[in-house]
């Protein structure tokens, strides 16, 4: 049997088939390389022409816009009753919370008792003064009338005064009677002296005529001298009695003046003391009135630290915030420090509310209204940020069945388009950074 030669094998159909397969594989590989290269080139061209927006994201919180009042407890106290709930609408003057303060209540009771005591003493002193200034004699009927008016102290003071005046009046009356008797006796003695003078003159004439003796004349002269001595003693007793009457009358008037001065001083001191007590009482009353927390204006209650009955509230603690009835909302966002240069006023903003699914409820629109000029520091993380105020275009999120109202306190994420960059630039950014940082090592 004849074996085919090597040349015949290379030119045979099998060899040709193998060669065709090899050439087909090479063409296929070349085609794939061309297609891949074309796709890469197309993608590079597309990436170079496709602009991707640069988004700055900033977390934020919805806050009420406008004047909202913080309701504080000035004096502190124990919660007695709570009249409102979170979200209630109140009018000016509506009672929100009633507190009680045992120490202030005791102080109020003590001051009122002291003022009542001062009023009673003032009434007594003024009653005594009116009686003294009237100049009338206090009788038992007037004293009984004062007792019926519950002015027992005034009645007792006037009764003692009237009794003392009565005793002094009796003493003066007795001394006046003695004075009258002495005056009559002195007048009689003086009359006897005048008669004795006449008798002595007649005795002298008779003695000159020799009708009487010298002894009779001397006896008449001695009797006249005795009467004159008696008259002199009478004058002394009269002066002493007059002095005693005057002294008794002066003591009687002095007692009235002393009592009047005492009452005037007491009225002045009590009036001053009552004025001071009244000032202190007004202060305590005002503090107790402040324990009844009322709404300063119309608004909606938002609790900060909702009080419970029996709870102790510290002085100066804020328990409520009063929001306006027509509440405008805005967003306070925290712009990262490295993004603040790309954020400007009136820049459009898209906001997503964390509590709502963005695929169902969508986003809300707004614009930047203000940006803080200086950075702030986060107390927890220590990072710096700039606060931006974002004005909302609406007060709800979503449409139709998915529409929900916005509320203060909701957290959001603000998205701001701060520029554009091609996709190719994003892809080549690591290469550029590597090239920029290359050959700079020590």
TAPE-V862406 format. One record per residue. N is the residue number from 1. SS is DSSP state (A for helix, B for strand, O for the rest). OMEGA is omega in whole degrees, -180 to 180 (NA if undefined). Layout:
n->N ss->SS omega->OMEGA
n->N ss->SS omega->OMEGA
This chain:
n->1 ss->O omega->-172
n->2 ss->O omega->-178
n->3 ss->O omega->-179
n->4 ss->O omega->-179
n->5 ss->O omega->-179
n->6 ss->A omega->180
n->7 ss->A omega->178
n->8 ss->A omega->-180
n->9 ss->A omega->-179
n->10 ss->A omega->-180
n->11 ss->O omega->-178
n->12 ss->O omega->-178
n->13 ss->A omega->-178
n->14 ss->A omega->-180
n->15 ss->A omega->178
n->16 ss->A omega->179
n->17 ss->A omega->179
n->18 ss->A omega->179
n->19 ss->A omega->178
n->20 ss->A omega->179
n->21 ss->A omega->-180
n->22 ss->A omega->179
n->23 ss->A omega->179
n->24 ss->A omega->180
n->25 ss->A omega->179
n->26 ss->A omega->179
n->27 ss->A omega->180
n->28 ss->A omega->179
n->29 ss->A omega->179
n->30 ss->A omega->179
n->31 ss->A omega->180
n->32 ss->A omega->179
n->33 ss->A omega->180
n->34 ss->A omega->179
n->35 ss->A omega->-179
n->36 ss->A omega->179
n->37 ss->A omega->178
n->38 ss->A omega->179
n->39 ss->A omega->179
n->40 ss->A omega->179
n->41 ss->A omega->179
n->42 ss->A omega->179
n->43 ss->A omega->179
n->44 ss->A omega->178
n->45 ss->A omega->180
n->46 ss->A omega->179
n->47 ss->A omega->179
n->48 ss->A omega->-180
n->49 ss->A omega->-179
n->50 ss->O omega->179
n->51 ss->B omega->178
n->52 ss->B omega->-179
n->53 ss->B omega->175
n->54 ss->B omega->-174
n->55 ss->B omega->171
n->56 ss->B omega->-179
n->57 ss->B omega->-178
n->58 ss->B omega->176
n->59 ss->B omega->-179
n->60 ss->B omega->-179
n->61 ss->B omega->175
n->62 ss->B omega->-179
n->63 ss->B omega->177
n->64 ss->B omega->179
n->65 ss->B omega->179
n->66 ss->O omega->-175
n->67 ss->O omega->174
n->68 ss->O omega->-168
n->69 ss->B omega->172
n->70 ss->B omega->-178
n->71 ss->B omega->-177
n->72 ss->B omega->174
n->73 ss->B omega->-173
n->74 ss->O omega->-174
n->75 ss->O omega->-174
n->76 ss->O omega->180
n->77 ss->B omega->-180
n->78 ss->B omega->-178
n->79 ss->B omega->178
n->80 ss->B omega->-178
n->81 ss->B omega->177
n->82 ss->B omega->-174
n->83 ss->O omega->-175
n->84 ss->O omega->174
n->85 ss->O omega->180
n->86 ss->O omega->180
n->87 ss->O omega->179
n->88 ss->O omega->175
n->89 ss->B omega->-175
n->90 ss->B omega->176
n->91 ss->O omega->179
n->92 ss->O omega->179
n->93 ss->O omega->178
n->94 ss->O omega->180
n->95 ss->B omega->-180
n->96 ss->B omega->-177
n->97 ss->B omega->173
n->98 ss->B omega->178
n->99 ss->B omega->173
n->100 ss->B omega->-178
n->101 ss->O omega->-175
n->102 ss->A omega->-178
n->103 ss->A omega->179
n->104 ss->A omega->179
n->105 ss->A omega->177
n->106 ss->A omega->179
n->107 ss->A omega->178
n->108 ss->A omega->179
n->109 ss->A omega->-180
n->110 ss->A omega->-180
n->111 ss->A omega->179
n->112 ss->A omega->177
n->113 ss->A omega->179
n->114 ss->A omega->178
n->115 ss->A omega->178
n->116 ss->A omega->177
n->117 ss->A omega->178
n->118 ss->A omega->178
n->119 ss->A omega->179
n->120 ss->A omega->179
n->121 ss->A omega->177
n->122 ss->A omega->179
n->123 ss->A omega->178
n->124 ss->A omega->-177
n->125 ss->A omega->-179
n->126 ss->A omega->177
n->127 ss->A omega->178
n->128 ss->A omega->179
n->129 ss->A omega->179
n->130 ss->A omega->180
n->131 ss->A omega->180
n->132 ss->A omega->-179
n->133 ss->A omega->178
n->134 ss->A omega->179
n->135 ss->O omega->-180
n->136 ss->O omega->178
n->137 ss->O omega->-179
n->138 ss->O omega->178
n->139 ss->O omega->-177
n->140 ss->A omega->179
n->141 ss->A omega->178
n->142 ss->A omega->178
n->143 ss->A omega->179
n->144 ss->A omega->177
n->145 ss->A omega->177
n->146 ss->A omega->179
n->147 ss->A omega->178
n->148 ss->A omega->178
n->149 ss->O omega->178
n->150 ss->O omega->178
n->151 ss->O omega->-175
n->152 ss->A omega->180
n->153 ss->A omega->178
n->154 ss->A omega->179
n->155 ss->A omega->-180
n->156 ss->A omega->179
n->157 ss->A omega->180
n->158 ss->A omega->179
n->159 ss->A omega->177
n->160 ss->A omega->179
n->161 ss->A omega->-179
n->162 ss->A omega->179
n->163 ss->A omega->178
n->164 ss->A omega->177
n->165 ss->A omega->180
n->166 ss->A omega->179
n->167 ss->A omega->179
n->168 ss->A omega->178
n->169 ss->A omega->177
n->170 ss->A omega->179
n->171 ss->A omega->179
n->172 ss->A omega->180
n->173 ss->A omega->178
n->174 ss->A omega->178
n->175 ss->A omega->178
n->176 ss->A omega->176
n->177 ss->A omega->177
n->178 ss->A omega->179
n->179 ss->A omega->179
n->180 ss->A omega->180
n->181 ss->A omega->180
n->182 ss->A omega->179
n->183 ss->A omega->178
n->184 ss->A omega->180
n->185 ss->A omega->179
n->186 ss->A omega->179
n->187 ss->A omega->178
n->188 ss->A omega->179
n->189 ss->A omega->179
n->190 ss->A omega->177
n->191 ss->A omega->179
n->192 ss->A omega->178
n->193 ss->A omega->179
n->194 ss->A omega->180
n->195 ss->A omega->-179
n->196 ss->A omega->176
n->197 ss->A omega->179
n->198 ss->A omega->180
n->199 ss->A omega->180
n->200 ss->A omega->178
n->201 ss->A omega->178
n->202 ss->A omega->179
n->203 ss->A omega->178
n->204 ss->A omega->179
n->205 ss->A omega->179
n->206 ss->A omega->180
n->207 ss->A omega->177
n->208 ss->A omega->180
n->209 ss->A omega->179
n->210 ss->O omega->-178
n->211 ss->O omega->179
n->212 ss->O omega->-179
n->213 ss->O omega->178
n->214 ss->A omega->178
n->215 ss->A omega->179
n->216 ss->A omega->179
n->217 ss->A omega->180
n->218 ss->A omega->180
n->219 ss->A omega->179
n->220 ss->A omega->179
n->221 ss->A omega->178
n->222 ss->A omega->179
n->223 ss->A omega->178
n->224 ss->A omega->179
n->225 ss->A omega->179
n->226 ss->A omega->178
n->227 ss->A omega->179
n->228 ss->A omega->177
n->229 ss->A omega->178
n->230 ss->A omega->179
n->231 ss->A omega->179
n->232 ss->A omega->177
n->233 ss->A omega->178
n->234 ss->A omega->178
n->235 ss->A omega->179
n->236 ss->A omega->180
n->237 ss->A omega->177
n->238 ss->A omega->180
n->239 ss->A omega->179
n->240 ss->A omega->-179
n->241 ss->A omega->177
n->242 ss->A omega->179
n->243 ss->A omega->179
n->244 ss->A omega->179
n->245 ss->A omega->179
n->246 ss->A omega->179
n->247 ss->A omega->179
n->248 ss->A omega->177
n->249 ss->A omega->178
n->250 ss->A omega->178
n->251 ss->A omega->179
n->252 ss->A omega->178
n->253 ss->A omega->180
n->254 ss->A omega->177
n->255 ss->A omega->178
n->256 ss->A omega->180
n->257 ss->A omega->180
n->258 ss->A omega->179
n->259 ss->A omega->179
n->260 ss->A omega->178
n->261 ss->A omega->178
n->262 ss->A omega->180
n->263 ss->A omega->178
n->264 ss->A omega->178
n->265 ss->A omega->180
n->266 ss->A omega->178
n->267 ss->A omega->-180
n->268 ss->A omega->-180
n->269 ss->A omega->-180
n->270 ss->A omega->178
n->271 ss->A omega->178
n->272 ss->A omega->-180
n->273 ss->A omega->-180
n->274 ss->A omega->178
n->275 ss->A omega->178
n->276 ss->A omega->179
n->277 ss->A omega->179
n->278 ss->A omega->177
n->279 ss->A omega->179
n->280 ss->A omega->-180
n->281 ss->A omega->177
n->282 ss->A omega->178
n->283 ss->A omega->180
n->284 ss->A omega->178
n->285 ss->A omega->179
n->286 ss->A omega->177
n->287 ss->A omega->178
n->288 ss->A omega->176
n->289 ss->A omega->178
n->290 ss->A omega->176
n->291 ss->O omega->173
n->292 ss->B omega->-174
n->293 ss->B omega->-179
n->294 ss->B omega->180
n->295 ss->O omega->180
n->296 ss->O omega->-179
n->297 ss->O omega->177
n->298 ss->O omega->179
n->299 ss->B omega->-179
n->300 ss->B omega->-177
n->301 ss->B omega->171
n->302 ss->B omega->-175
n->303 ss->B omega->172
n->304 ss->O omega->173
n->305 ss->O omega->-171
n->306 ss->O omega->-177
n->307 ss->O omega->175
n->308 ss->O omega->-178
n->309 ss->O omega->-178
n->310 ss->O omega->-179
n->311 ss->O omega->178
n->312 ss->B omega->179
n->313 ss->B omega->-179
n->314 ss->O omega->177
n->315 ss->O omega->179
n->316 ss->O omega->-178
n->317 ss->B omega->177
n->318 ss->B omega->-178
n->319 ss->B omega->-179
n->320 ss->B omega->164
n->321 ss->B omega->-178
n->322 ss->B omega->-178
n->323 ss->B omega->177
n->324 ss->O omega->-180
n->325 ss->O omega->174
n->326 ss->O omega->-170
n->327 ss->O omega->171
n->328 ss->B omega->-176
n->329 ss->B omega->173
n->330 ss->B omega->-179
n->331 ss->B omega->171
n->332 ss->B omega->-176
n->333 ss->B omega->178
n->334 ss->B omega->180
n->335 ss->B omega->178
n->336 ss->B omega->-177
n->337 ss->A omega->-178
n->338 ss->A omega->-180
n->339 ss->A omega->-172
n->340 ss->A omega->-179
n->341 ss->A omega->-178
n->342 ss->A omega->-176
n->343 ss->O omega->180
n->344 ss->O omega->180
n->345 ss->O omega->179
n->346 ss->O omega->177
n->347 ss->O omega->180
n->348 ss->B omega->-178
n->349 ss->B omega->170
n->350 ss->B omega->-176
n->351 ss->B omega->174
n->352 ss->B omega->-180
n->353 ss->B omega->-174
n->354 ss->O omega->-175
n->355 ss->O omega->-179
n->356 ss->O omega->178
n->357 ss->O omega->-176
n->358 ss->A omega->-180
n->359 ss->A omega->179
n->360 ss->A omega->-172
n->361 ss->A omega->178
n->362 ss->O omega->-178
n->363 ss->O omega->174
n->364 ss->B omega->-175
n->365 ss->B omega->177
n->366 ss->B omega->178
n->367 ss->B omega->-178
n->368 ss->B omega->-179
n->369 ss->B omega->-178
n->370 ss->B omega->177
n->371 ss->B omega->-180
n->372 ss->O omega->-177
n->373 ss->O omega->-178
n->374 ss->O omega->179
n->375 ss->O omega->175
n->376 ss->B omega->-177
n->377 ss->B omega->175
n->378 ss->O omega->-176
n->379 ss->O omega->-178
n->380 ss->O omega->-176
n->381 ss->O omega->-177
n->382 ss->O omega->-180
n->383 ss->O omega->178
n->384 ss->B omega->179
n->385 ss->B omega->176
n->386 ss->B omega->-179
n->387 ss->B omega->179
n->388 ss->B omega->176
n->389 ss->B omega->-176
n->390 ss->B omega->178
n->391 ss->B omega->-178
n->392 ss->B omega->177
n->393 ss->O omega->-180
n->394 ss->O omega->-180
n->395 ss->O omega->179
n->396 ss->B omega->178
n->397 ss->B omega->-179
n->398 ss->O omega->179
n->399 ss->O omega->175
n->400 ss->A omega->-178
n->401 ss->A omega->-178
n->402 ss->A omega->179
n->403 ss->O omega->-179
n->404 ss->B omega->179
n->405 ss->B omega->175
n->406 ss->O omega->-179
n->407 ss->O omega->177
n->408 ss->O omega->180
n->409 ss->O omega->178
n->410 ss->O omega->177
n->411 ss->B omega->-177
n->412 ss->B omega->171
n->413 ss->B omega->-180
n->414 ss->B omega->179
n->415 ss->B omega->-179
n->416 ss->B omega->176
n->417 ss->B omega->-175
n->418 ss->B omega->179
n->419 ss->B omega->178
n->420 ss->B omega->177
n->421 ss->B omega->-179
n->422 ss->B omega->178
n->423 ss->A omega->179
n->424 ss->A omega->179
n->425 ss->A omega->176
n->426 ss->A omega->-177
n->427 ss->A omega->-177
n->428 ss->A omega->-178
n->429 ss->A omega->177
n->430 ss->A omega->180
n->431 ss->A omega->180
n->432 ss->A omega->180
n->433 ss->A omega->179
n->434 ss->A omega->180
n->435 ss->A omega->-180
n->436 ss->A omega->-179
n->437 ss->A omega->-177
n->438 ss->O omega->176
n->439 ss->O omega->177
n->440 ss->O omega->-179
n->441 ss->O omega->179
n->442 ss->O omega->NA
